[in-house]
């Protein structure tokens, strides 16, 4: 299994976290978005979407999109709840992560940390969206140890990916103790 990913990308880290947690052997192929390595003819011949992460399983089997990759790698593991309702709630968070969380937190982080866009030039609506998604998580984690059920699931892995970099996006976790507790907890579980 060859994982093409950029180590600065939360979406790529999701795949690394799941593979590592499950003890799956893989080869990591560092592919820098900032250096344009996803836009080369060689890369586009393998993955025409020009995005990372993607996994080459050999024999022409290529899988892209971080949440699809995580779901495939984690099938049959404790990262996907057995209960159909909890599995659906996990998927609900996975869709929300890609539709609401990542487009706010990850985009803000990229603009501020990597493109060096001054905060004064950042769209205030984007900052508002970033705070709103973290506030929603903070409220949810007030009454829940994990995002779904009573153990870590792919929902936690997906949301950890960029939540851990909130400060890079100029989104403070100081007033969000539940997110900080949850990040610490998930870090310990994924390291075990």
C-alpha positions in Angstrom: 0.0 0.0 0.0 1.5 3.3 -1.1 0.0 6.5 0.5 0.6 9.7 -1.4 0.3 12.5 1.1 1.5 15.9 2.2 2.5 15.9 5.9 1.1 19.5 6.4 -2.4 18.3 5.3 -4.9 17.3 7.9 -6.7 15.2 5.3 -3.5 13.3 4.6 -2.8 12.9 8.4 -6.2 11.2 8.7 -4.9 8.3 6.6 -1.7 8.1 8.5 -3.5 8.1 11.8 -5.8 5.3 10.8 -3.1 3.1 9.2 -0.8 3.7 12.2 -3.6 2.9 14.8 -4.5 -0.3 13.0 -0.9 -1.4 12.4 -1.3 -1.5 8.6 2.0 -1.5 6.7 2.3 1.2 4.1 4.8 3.3 2.2 4.4 7.1 2.7 5.2 9.0 -0.5 5.6 12.7 0.5 3.9 14.8 -2.1 4.1 18.6 -1.5 1.1 20.6 -2.6 3.1 23.8 -1.9 5.9 22.7 -4.3 3.3 21.8 -7.0 4.1 18.1 -6.9 0.4 17.2 -7.3 0.3 19.1 -10.6 3.1 17.3 -12.4 2.3 15.2 -15.5 3.5 12.0 -13.7 1.2 12.7 -10.7 -1.8 13.5 -12.8 -1.3 10.3 -14.8 -1.8 8.4 -11.6 -4.4 10.7 -10.0 -6.1 13.0 -12.5 -7.8 14.9 -9.7 -4.4 16.2 -8.7 -5.1 15.8 -4.9 -3.7 14.1 -1.9 -4.2 11.9 -0.1 -4.7 8.9 -2.3 -3.7 5.3 -1.9 -2.3 3.0 -4.5 -3.2 -0.6 -3.6 -1.5 -2.0 -6.7 -3.0 -3.6 -9.7 -4.6 -0.3 -10.8 -6.6 0.1 -7.5 -6.4 3.8 -6.6 -8.5 5.3 -3.8 -8.8 9.0 -3.2 -10.6 11.3 -0.7 -9.5 11.0 2.9 -12.8 9.9 4.5 -13.3 7.2 1.8 -9.8 6.0 2.4 -10.3 5.9 6.2 -13.6 4.1 5.9 -12.0 1.5 3.6 -8.9 1.0 5.8 -11.0 0.8 9.0 -13.6 -1.7 7.8 -14.2 -4.3 10.4 -12.2 -2.4 13.1 -13.3 -0.7 16.3 -13.0 2.7 14.6 -16.4 2.0 12.9 -19.2 1.4 15.4 -21.0 -1.9 15.1 -24.4 -0.3 15.9 -26.0 0.9 12.6 -27.3 4.1 14.2 -23.9 5.0 15.7 -22.3 4.2 12.3 -24.7 6.6 10.6 -24.0 9.2 13.2 -20.3 8.7 12.6 -20.9 9.3 8.9 -23.0 12.4 9.7 -19.9 13.8 11.4 -17.6 12.8 8.5 -19.8 14.6 6.0 -20.0 17.6 8.3 -16.3 17.6 8.7 -15.7 17.8 4.9 -18.6 20.2 4.2 -18.4 22.6 7.2 -15.3 22.1 9.4 -12.5 21.6 6.8 -13.6 24.4 4.5 -13.4 26.8 7.4 -10.5 25.7 9.7 -8.2 24.2 7.0 -8.7 27.0 4.6 -8.0 29.6 7.3 -4.9 27.7 8.4 -3.6 27.5 4.8 -4.2 31.2 4.2 -2.6 32.3 7.4 0.2 29.8 8.0 1.3 28.9 4.5 0.2 31.7 2.2 1.0 34.3 4.9 -2.1 36.3 4.2 -2.4 39.1 6.8 -5.3 38.6 9.2 -6.6 42.0 8.1 -7.0 40.6 4.5 -8.9 37.4 5.6 -12.7 37.4 4.9 -14.4 37.9 8.4 -17.1 35.4 7.3 -14.5 32.7 7.1 -13.2 33.5 10.6 -16.9 33.5 11.8 -17.4 30.0 10.2 -14.2 28.7 11.8 -15.3 29.8 15.2 -18.9 28.4 14.6 -17.7 24.9 13.8 -15.4 24.8 16.8 -18.2 26.1 19.0 -20.5 23.4 17.8 -17.9 20.8 18.7 -17.3 22.4 22.1 -21.0 22.2 22.9 -21.2 18.5 21.7 -18.1 17.6 23.7 -19.6 19.1 26.9 -21.8 16.0 27.3 -19.8 13.5 25.2 -16.3 12.1 25.6 -16.1 11.2 21.9 -17.9 12.4 18.8 -20.0 9.2 18.6 -20.7 6.6 21.2 -18.3 5.6 24.0 -15.1 5.2 22.1 -12.9 6.8 19.4 -14.4 6.4 15.9 -13.4 7.7 12.5 -15.5 10.8 13.3 -12.9 11.7 16.0 -10.0 11.0 13.7 -11.4 13.2 10.9 -12.2 16.1 13.2 -8.8 15.9 15.0 -7.0 16.3 11.7 -7.6 20.1 11.5 -9.0 20.9 15.0 -5.5 20.2 16.3 -4.2 23.1 14.1 -6.9 25.6 15.1 -4.3 28.0 16.6 -2.5 28.0 13.2 -5.8 29.3 11.8 -6.0 32.0 14.5 -8.9 30.2 16.2 -8.3 30.0 19.9 -8.8 26.8 21.9 -8.2 28.7 25.1 -12.0 29.0 25.8 -12.7 25.6 24.4 -11.6 23.2 27.2 -13.7 20.3 26.0 -12.0 20.3 22.6 -8.6 20.5 24.3 -9.5 17.5 26.6 -10.8 15.6 23.6 -7.7 16.3 21.5 -5.5 15.0 24.3 -7.6 11.9 24.7 -7.7 11.0 21.0 -4.0 11.6 20.8 -3.5 9.0 23.5 -5.8 6.5 21.9 -4.2 6.9 18.4 -0.7 6.5 19.9 -1.6 3.2 21.6 
